[in-house]
Amino acid sequence: MIAIDTNVLLRYLLADDAAQYAKAKTLIKDQHPVLITDVVLAEALWALTGRRYDIDKAAVCADVHGLIGDGAFIFESSQVIWSSLCDYEEAKPVRGKELDFVDSLIANKSRFIAENNGASLFYFYSFDKAVAQLKSTRKP
């Protein structure tokens, strides 16, 4: 197994620098499982939806589906990623504010960690109105 940093994942997804894309693709397709940690995925999606790249929700979903479906990748928390993606896809804008994938990931990861520690997550608290539509989420 190998692990990659956010910048390698971004070059692979964007192919915006030919030399770095070629190196990233070679690493990823080199028959070693490639670990994408939750932090790397979150950081990459944060960058992709930011001002510089400004990709929309449909593109985020397509990218995450593509990564999940590509046998080259394994995830730190594949079930958490899948649950986060489902919540993100189903979320509706709240007063013009879209749910961020990263917020969905944070909420789902919190629930996962609680359950893996033999506890139930009573609530996930956030001031974000779009996050409030997620299961077990409350405003402080």
Secondary structure, DSSP 8 states (H G I E B T S, - for coil): -EE--HHHHHHHHH--SHHHHHHHHHHHTSSS-EEE-HHHHHHHHHHHHSTTT---HHHHHHHHHHHHH-TTEEETTHHHHHHHHHHHHH---BTTB---HHHHHHHHHHHHHHHHTT-----EE-S-TTGGGSTTEE--
